[in-house]
């Protein structure tokens, strides 16, 4: 009734069978995701630094760059020239969301250092959003 399968499946489902394409472990995939979220947060932080320079944002950018480098096996993140466009409130909202995503991945990866950094950045951006008069001072 059914025609038999004539070609080998592209999906390796049997244990112990070698595959023609490389696989990454769950930990490697989470490292890639976390580095991506932290890199995006770094880009937004750099934009905020261009709009409203402050020592806290400078320190946060350095810590973010260090974490991304650690996750990428010592390769420093590529950093674009800040655009310095957009409203600070919108940038803080974006940064808060990115820090939240990073926190979720860091927690599932059990990366305490990255989770603490992401939580601190979430708090800082939430504080900046809570007091619109202090957007340039509370980062």
TIRO-2110 file (N, C-alpha, C; in Angstrom, 1 decimal):
// TIRO-2110
0.8, -1.2, 0.0, N, 1, A
0.0, 0.0, 0.0, CA, 1, A
0.9, 1.3, 0.0, C, 1, A
1.9, 1.3, 0.9, N, 2, A
2.7, 2.5, 0.9, CA, 2, A
4.0, 2.1, 0.2, C, 2, A
4.5, 3.1, -0.4, N, 3, A
5.8, 3.0, -1.0, CA, 3, A
6.9, 3.1, 0.0, C, 3, A
7.9, 2.3, 0.0, N, 4, A
8.9, 2.4, 1.0, CA, 4, A
9.8, 3.6, 0.8, C, 4, A
10.4, 4.1, 1.9, N, 5, A
11.3, 5.3, 1.8, CA, 5, A
12.5, 4.8, 1.1, C, 5, A
13.0, 5.5, 0.1, N, 6, A
14.1, 5.1, -0.7, CA, 6, A
15.4, 5.9, -0.4, C, 6, A
15.2, 7.1, 0.2, N, 7, A
16.3, 7.9, 0.6, CA, 7, A
16.5, 8.0, 2.1, C, 7, A
17.7, 8.3, 2.5, N, 8, A
18.0, 8.4, 3.9, CA, 8, A
17.4, 9.7, 4.4, C, 8, A
16.9, 9.6, 5.6, N, 9, A
16.3, 10.8, 6.2, CA, 9, A
17.4, 11.9, 6.5, C, 9, A
17.0, 13.1, 6.4, N, 10, A
18.0, 14.2, 6.7, CA, 10, A
18.1, 14.4, 8.2, C, 10, A
17.1, 13.8, 8.9, N, 11, A
17.1, 14.0, 10.4, CA, 11, A
17.7, 12.7, 11.0, C, 11, A
18.7, 12.8, 11.8, N, 12, A
19.3, 11.7, 12.4, CA, 12, A
18.5, 11.4, 13.7, C, 12, A
17.8, 10.3, 13.7, N, 13, A
16.9, 10.0, 14.9, CA, 13, A
17.4, 8.8, 15.7, C, 13, A
18.3, 8.1, 15.1, N, 14, A
18.8, 6.9, 15.8, CA, 14, A
20.0, 7.2, 16.6, C, 14, A
20.1, 6.7, 17.8, N, 15, A
21.2, 7.0, 18.7, CA, 15, A
22.5, 6.3, 18.1, C, 15, A
23.5, 7.0, 18.2, N, 16, A
24.8, 6.5, 17.8, CA, 16, A
25.1, 6.6, 16.3, C, 16, A
24.2, 7.2, 15.5, N, 17, A
24.5, 7.4, 14.1, CA, 17, A
25.1, 8.7, 13.9, C, 17, A
26.2, 8.7, 13.1, N, 18, A
26.9, 10.0, 12.9, CA, 18, A
26.1, 10.9, 12.0, C, 18, A
26.3, 12.2, 12.2, N, 19, A
25.5, 13.2, 11.4, CA, 19, A
26.5, 13.9, 10.5, C, 19, A
25.9, 14.4, 9.4, N, 20, A
26.7, 15.1, 8.4, CA, 20, A
26.9, 16.6, 8.7, C, 20, A
26.1, 17.1, 9.7, N, 21, A
26.2, 18.5, 10.1, CA, 21, A
26.5, 18.6, 11.6, C, 21, A
27.2, 19.7, 11.9, N, 22, A
27.6, 19.8, 13.3, CA, 22, A
26.4, 20.2, 14.2, C, 22, A
26.4, 19.7, 15.4, N, 23, A
25.4, 20.0, 16.4, CA, 23, A
26.0, 20.8, 17.5, C, 23, A
25.2, 21.7, 18.1, N, 24, A
25.6, 22.4, 19.3, CA, 24, A
24.9, 21.9, 20.5, C, 24, A
25.5, 21.9, 21.6, N, 25, A
24.8, 21.5, 22.8, CA, 25, A
23.9, 22.6, 23.3, C, 25, A
23.0, 22.2, 24.2, N, 26, A
22.1, 23.2, 24.7, CA, 26, A
22.8, 24.3, 25.4, C, 26, A
23.9, 24.0, 26.1, N, 27, A
24.7, 25.1, 26.7, CA, 27, A
25.3, 26.0, 25.7, C, 27, A
25.7, 25.5, 24.6, N, 28, A
26.3, 26.4, 23.5, CA, 28, A
25.2, 27.3, 22.9, C, 28, A
24.0, 26.7, 22.7, N, 29, A
22.9, 27.5, 22.2, CA, 29, A
22.5, 28.6, 23.1, C, 29, A
22.5, 28.3, 24.4, N, 30, A
22.1, 29.3, 25.4, CA, 30, A
23.2, 30.4, 25.5, C, 30, A
24.5, 30.0, 25.4, N, 31, A
25.6, 30.9, 25.4, CA, 31, A
25.4, 31.9, 24.2, C, 31, A
25.0, 31.4, 23.0, N, 32, A
24.8, 32.2, 21.8, CA, 32, A
23.7, 33.2, 22.1, C, 32, A
22.5, 32.7, 22.6, N, 33, A
21.4, 33.5, 22.9, CA, 33, A
21.7, 34.6, 23.9, C, 33, A
22.4, 34.2, 25.0, N, 34, A
22.7, 35.2, 26.0, CA, 34, A
23.6, 36.2, 25.5, C, 34, A
24.6, 35.8, 24.8, N, 35, A
25.6, 36.8, 24.2, CA, 35, A
24.8, 37.8, 23.3, C, 35, A
23.9, 37.3, 22.5, N, 36, A
23.1, 38.1, 21.6, CA, 36, A
22.3, 39.1, 22.3, C, 36, A
21.6, 38.7, 23.4, N, 37, A
20.8, 39.6, 24.2, CA, 37, A
21.6, 40.7, 24.9, C, 37, A
22.8, 40.2, 25.4, N, 38, A
23.6, 41.2, 26.1, CA, 38, A
24.3, 42.1, 25.1, C, 38, A
24.6, 41.7, 23.9, N, 39, A
25.1, 42.6, 22.8, CA, 39, A
24.1, 43.6, 22.4, C, 39, A
22.9, 43.2, 22.3, N, 40, A
21.8, 44.2, 22.0, CA, 40, A
21.6, 45.2, 23.1, C, 40, A
21.7, 44.7, 24.3, N, 41, A
21.6, 45.6, 25.5, CA, 41, A
22.8, 46.6, 25.5, C, 41, A
23.9, 46.1, 25.1, N, 42, A
25.1, 47.0, 25.1, CA, 42, A
24.9, 48.0, 24.0, C, 42, A
24.4, 47.7, 22.9, N, 43, A
24.1, 48.7, 21.8, CA, 43, A
23.2, 49.8, 22.3, C, 43, A
22.1, 49.4, 23.0, N, 44, A
21.1, 50.4, 23.5, CA, 44, A
21.8, 51.2, 24.6, C, 44, A
22.6, 50.6, 25.4, N, 45, A
23.3, 51.3, 26.5, CA, 45, A
24.3, 52.3, 25.9, C, 45, A
25.0, 51.9, 24.8, N, 46, A
25.8, 52.9, 24.1, CA, 46, A
25.0, 54.1, 23.5, C, 46, A
23.8, 53.8, 23.0, N, 47, A
23.0, 54.9, 22.5, CA, 47, A
22.6, 55.8, 23.7, C, 47, A
22.2, 55.2, 24.8, N, 48, A
21.9, 56.1, 26.0, CA, 48, A
23.0, 56.9, 26.4, C, 48, A
24.2, 56.3, 26.4, N, 49, A
25.4, 57.0, 26.8, CA, 49, A
25.7, 58.2, 25.9, C, 49, A
25.4, 58.1, 24.6, N, 50, A
25.6, 59.2, 23.7, CA, 50, A
24.6, 60.3, 23.9, C, 50, A
23.3, 59.9, 24.3, N, 51, A
22.3, 60.9, 24.6, CA, 51, A
22.5, 61.6, 26.0, C, 51, A
22.8, 60.8, 27.0, N, 52, A
22.9, 61.3, 28.4, CA, 52, A
24.1, 60.6, 29.0, C, 52, A
25.3, 61.2, 28.8, N, 53, A
26.5, 60.5, 29.4, CA, 53, A
26.4, 60.5, 30.9, C, 53, A
26.8, 59.4, 31.5, N, 54, A
26.8, 59.3, 33.0, CA, 54, A
27.8, 58.1, 33.3, C, 54, A
28.4, 58.2, 34.5, N, 55, A
29.3, 57.2, 34.9, CA, 55, A
28.7, 55.8, 35.1, C, 55, A
27.4, 55.7, 35.5, N, 56, A
26.8, 54.4, 35.7, CA, 56, A
26.6, 53.7, 34.3, C, 56, A
26.2, 54.4, 33.3, N, 57, A
26.1, 53.8, 32.0, CA, 57, A
27.5, 53.4, 31.4, C, 57, A
28.5, 54.2, 31.7, N, 58, A
29.8, 53.8, 31.3, CA, 58, A
30.3, 52.5, 31.9, C, 58, A
30.0, 52.4, 33.2, N, 59, A
30.4, 51.1, 34.0, CA, 59, A
29.5, 50.0, 33.5, C, 59, A
28.3, 50.2, 33.2, N, 60, A
27.4, 49.1, 32.7, CA, 60, A
27.8, 48.7, 31.4, C, 60, A
28.2, 49.6, 30.5, N, 61, A
28.7, 49.2, 29.2, CA, 61, A
30.0, 48.3, 29.3, C, 61, A
30.9, 48.7, 30.1, N, 62, A
32.1, 47.9, 30.3, CA, 62, A
31.8, 46.5, 30.8, C, 62, A
30.9, 46.4, 31.8, N, 63, A
30.5, 45.1, 32.3, CA, 63, A
29.8, 44.3, 31.3, C, 63, A
28.9, 44.9, 30.5, N, 64, A
28.2, 44.1, 29.4, CA, 64, A
29.2, 43.6, 28.4, C, 64, A
30.2, 44.5, 28.0, N, 65, A
31.2, 44.1, 27.0, CA, 65, A
32.0, 42.9, 27.6, C, 65, A
32.3, 43.0, 28.9, N, 66, A
33.1, 41.9, 29.5, CA, 66, A
32.4, 40.6, 29.5, C, 66, A
31.1, 40.6, 29.8, N, 67, A
30.2, 39.4, 29.8, CA, 67, A
30.1, 38.8, 28.4, C, 67, A
29.9, 39.7, 27.4, N, 68, A
29.8, 39.2, 26.0, CA, 68, A
31.1, 38.6, 25.6, C, 68, A
32.2, 39.2, 26.0, N, 69, A
33.5, 38.6, 25.6, CA, 69, A
33.7, 37.2, 26.3, C, 69, A
33.3, 37.1, 27.5, N, 70, A
33.4, 35.8, 28.3, CA, 70, A
32.6, 34.8, 27.6, C, 70, A
31.3, 35.1, 27.2, N, 71, A
30.5, 34.1, 26.5, CA, 71, A
30.9, 33.8, 25.1, C, 71, A
31.7, 34.7, 24.5, N, 72, A
32.2, 34.4, 23.1, CA, 72, A
33.6, 34.0, 23.2, C, 72, A
34.0, 33.4, 24.2, N, 73, A
35.4, 32.8, 24.4, CA, 73, A
36.5, 33.8, 24.2, C, 73, A
36.3, 35.0, 24.8, N, 74, A
37.3, 36.0, 24.8, CA, 74, A
37.3, 37.0, 23.6, C, 74, A
36.4, 36.7, 22.6, N, 75, A
36.2, 37.7, 21.5, CA, 75, A
35.4, 38.9, 22.0, C, 75, A
35.9, 40.1, 21.9, N, 76, A
35.2, 41.2, 22.3, CA, 76, A
34.0, 41.5, 21.4, C, 76, A
32.9, 42.1, 21.9, N, 77, A
31.8, 42.4, 21.0, CA, 77, A
32.1, 43.5, 20.0, C, 77, A
31.5, 43.4, 18.9, N, 78, A
31.6, 44.5, 17.9, CA, 78, A
30.7, 45.6, 18.4, C, 78, A
31.2, 46.8, 18.4, N, 79, A
30.4, 47.9, 18.9, CA, 79, A
30.2, 49.0, 17.8, C, 79, A
29.0, 49.3, 17.5, N, 80, A
28.7, 50.3, 16.4, CA, 80, A
28.8, 51.7, 17.0, C, 80, A
28.9, 52.6, 16.2, N, 81, A
28.9, 54.0, 16.6, CA, 81, A
27.4, 54.3, 17.1, C, 81, A
27.3, 54.8, 18.3, N, 82, A
25.9, 55.1, 18.8, CA, 82, A
25.2, 56.1, 17.9, C, 82, A
23.9, 55.8, 17.7, N, 83, A
23.1, 56.7, 16.8, CA, 83, A
22.6, 57.9, 17.5, C, 83, A
22.6, 57.9, 18.8, N, 84, A
22.1, 59.1, 19.6, CA, 84, A
20.8, 59.6, 19.1, C, 84, A
19.9, 58.8, 18.7, N, 85, A
18.6, 59.2, 18.2, CA, 85, A
17.6, 58.5, 19.1, C, 85, A
16.4, 59.1, 19.1, N, 86, A
15.3, 58.5, 19.9, CA, 86, A
15.2, 59.1, 21.2, C, 86, A
14.1, 58.9, 21.8, N, 87, A
13.8, 59.5, 23.2, CA, 87, A
14.4, 58.6, 24.2, C, 87, A
15.0, 59.1, 25.2, N, 88, A
15.6, 58.3, 26.3, CA, 88, A
14.6, 57.3, 26.9, C, 88, A
13.3, 57.7, 27.0, N, 89, A
12.3, 56.8, 27.6, CA, 89, A
12.2, 55.6, 26.8, C, 89, A
12.1, 55.7, 25.5, N, 90, A
12.0, 54.6, 24.6, CA, 90, A
13.2, 53.7, 24.6, C, 90, A
14.4, 54.3, 24.7, N, 91, A
15.6, 53.5, 24.8, CA, 91, A
15.6, 52.7, 26.2, C, 91, A
15.2, 53.4, 27.2, N, 92, A
15.1, 52.7, 28.5, CA, 92, A
14.1, 51.5, 28.5, C, 92, A
13.0, 51.7, 27.8, N, 93, A
12.0, 50.6, 27.7, CA, 93, A
12.7, 49.4, 26.9, C, 93, A
13.3, 49.8, 25.8, N, 94, A
14.0, 48.7, 25.0, CA, 94, A
15.1, 48.0, 25.9, C, 94, A
15.9, 48.8, 26.6, N, 95, A
16.9, 48.2, 27.4, CA, 95, A
16.3, 47.3, 28.5, C, 95, A
15.2, 47.7, 29.1, N, 96, A
14.6, 47.0, 30.1, CA, 96, A
14.1, 45.6, 29.6, C, 96, A
13.5, 45.6, 28.4, N, 97, A
13.0, 44.4, 27.8, CA, 97, A
14.2, 43.5, 27.4, C, 97, A
15.3, 44.0, 26.9, N, 98, A
16.5, 43.2, 26.5, CA, 98, A
17.1, 42.6, 27.8, C, 98, A
17.2, 43.4, 28.8, N, 99, A
17.7, 42.9, 30.1, CA, 99, A
16.9, 41.8, 30.6, C, 99, A
15.6, 41.9, 30.5, N, 100, A
14.6, 40.8, 30.9, CA, 100, A
14.9, 39.5, 30.1, C, 100, A
15.0, 39.7, 28.8, N, 101, A
15.3, 38.5, 28.0, CA, 101, A
16.6, 37.8, 28.4, C, 101, A
17.6, 38.7, 28.6, N, 102, A
18.9, 38.2, 29.1, CA, 102, A
18.8, 37.5, 30.4, C, 102, A
18.0, 38.0, 31.3, N, 103, A
17.8, 37.4, 32.6, CA, 103, A
17.2, 36.0, 32.5, C, 103, A
16.2, 35.9, 31.6, N, 104, A
15.6, 34.6, 31.5, CA, 104, A
16.6, 33.5, 30.9, C, 104, A
17.4, 33.9, 30.0, N, 105, A
18.3, 33.0, 29.4, CA, 105, A
19.4, 32.7, 30.4, C, 105, A
19.9, 33.7, 31.1, N, 106, A
20.9, 33.5, 32.1, CA, 106, A
20.5, 32.5, 33.2, C, 106, A
19.2, 32.7, 33.6, N, 107, A
18.7, 31.8, 34.6, CA, 107, A
18.6, 30.4, 34.2, C, 107, A
18.1, 30.2, 32.9, N, 108, A
18.0, 28.8, 32.4, CA, 108, A
19.4, 28.2, 32.2, C, 108, A
20.4, 29.0, 32.0, N, 109, A
21.7, 28.6, 31.8, CA, 109, A
22.5, 28.5, 33.1, C, 109, A
21.9, 28.9, 34.2, N, 110, A
22.5, 28.9, 35.5, CA, 110, A
23.7, 29.8, 35.6, C, 110, A
23.7, 30.9, 34.9, N, 111, A
24.9, 31.8, 34.9, CA, 111, A
24.6, 32.9, 35.8, C, 111, A
25.1, 32.8, 37.0, N, 112, A
24.9, 33.8, 38.1, CA, 112, A
25.3, 35.2, 37.7, C, 112, A
26.6, 35.3, 37.2, N, 113, A
27.1, 36.6, 36.9, CA, 113, A
26.3, 37.4, 35.9, C, 113, A
25.9, 36.7, 34.8, N, 114, A
25.1, 37.3, 33.8, CA, 114, A
23.7, 37.6, 34.3, C, 114, A
23.1, 36.7, 35.2, N, 115, A
21.8, 37.0, 35.7, CA, 115, A
21.8, 38.2, 36.6, C, 115, A
22.8, 38.3, 37.5, N, 116, A
22.9, 39.5, 38.3, CA, 116, A
23.1, 40.8, 37.5, C, 116, A
23.9, 40.8, 36.5, N, 117, A
24.1, 41.9, 35.7, CA, 117, A
22.8, 42.3, 35.0, C, 117, A
22.1, 41.3, 34.4, N, 118, A
20.8, 41.6, 33.7, CA, 118, A
19.8, 42.2, 34.7, C, 118, A
19.7, 41.6, 35.9, N, 119, A
18.8, 42.1, 36.9, CA, 119, A
19.1, 43.5, 37.4, C, 119, A
20.4, 43.8, 37.5, N, 120, A
20.8, 45.2, 37.9, CA, 120, A
20.4, 46.2, 36.8, C, 120, A
20.6, 45.8, 35.5, N, 121, A
20.2, 46.6, 34.4, CA, 121, A
18.7, 46.8, 34.3, C, 121, A
18.0, 45.8, 34.6, N, 122, A
16.5, 45.9, 34.6, CA, 122, A
16.1, 46.9, 35.6, C, 122, A
16.7, 46.8, 36.8, N, 123, A
16.3, 47.7, 37.9, CA, 123, A
16.7, 49.1, 37.6, C, 123, A
17.8, 49.3, 37.0, N, 124, A
18.3, 50.7, 36.6, CA, 124, A
17.4, 51.3, 35.6, C, 124, A
17.0, 50.5, 34.6, N, 125, A
16.1, 51.1, 33.5, CA, 125, A
14.7, 51.3, 34.0, C, 125, A
14.2, 50.4, 34.9, N, 126, A
12.9, 50.6, 35.5, CA, 126, A
12.9, 51.8, 36.4, C, 126, A
14.0, 52.1, 37.1, N, 127, A
14.0, 53.3, 37.9, CA, 127, A
14.0, 54.5, 37.0, C, 127, A
14.7, 54.5, 35.9, N, 128, A
14.8, 55.6, 35.0, CA, 128, A
13.4, 55.9, 34.4, C, 128, A
12.7, 54.8, 34.1, N, 129, A
11.3, 55.0, 33.6, CA, 129, A
10.3, 55.4, 34.6, C, 129, A
10.5, 55.1, 35.9, N, 130, A
9.6, 55.4, 36.9, CA, 130, A
9.6, 56.9, 37.2, C, 130, A
10.8, 57.6, 37.0, N, 131, A
10.9, 59.0, 37.3, CA, 131, A
11.3, 59.7, 36.1, C, 131, A
10.3, 60.2, 35.2, N, 132, A
10.6, 60.8, 33.9, CA, 132, A
11.5, 62.0, 34.1, C, 132, A
11.5, 62.7, 35.2, N, 133, A
12.3, 63.9, 35.4, CA, 133, A
13.8, 63.5, 35.6, C, 133, A
14.0, 62.3, 36.0, N, 134, A
15.3, 61.8, 36.3, CA, 134, A
15.9, 60.9, 35.2, C, 134, A
15.3, 60.9, 34.0, N, 135, A
15.7, 60.0, 32.9, CA, 135, A
17.2, 60.2, 32.6, C, 135, A
17.7, 61.4, 32.7, N, 136, A
19.1, 61.6, 32.4, CA, 136, A
20.0, 61.2, 33.5, C, 136, A
19.5, 61.1, 34.8, N, 137, A
20.4, 60.9, 35.9, CA, 137, A
20.3, 59.5, 36.4, C, 137, A
19.1, 58.8, 36.4, N, 138, A
18.9, 57.5, 36.9, CA, 138, A
19.1, 56.4, 35.9, C, 138, A
20.2, 55.9, 35.7, N, 139, A
20.5, 54.8, 34.8, CA, 139, A
20.8, 53.6, 35.5, C, 139, A
END
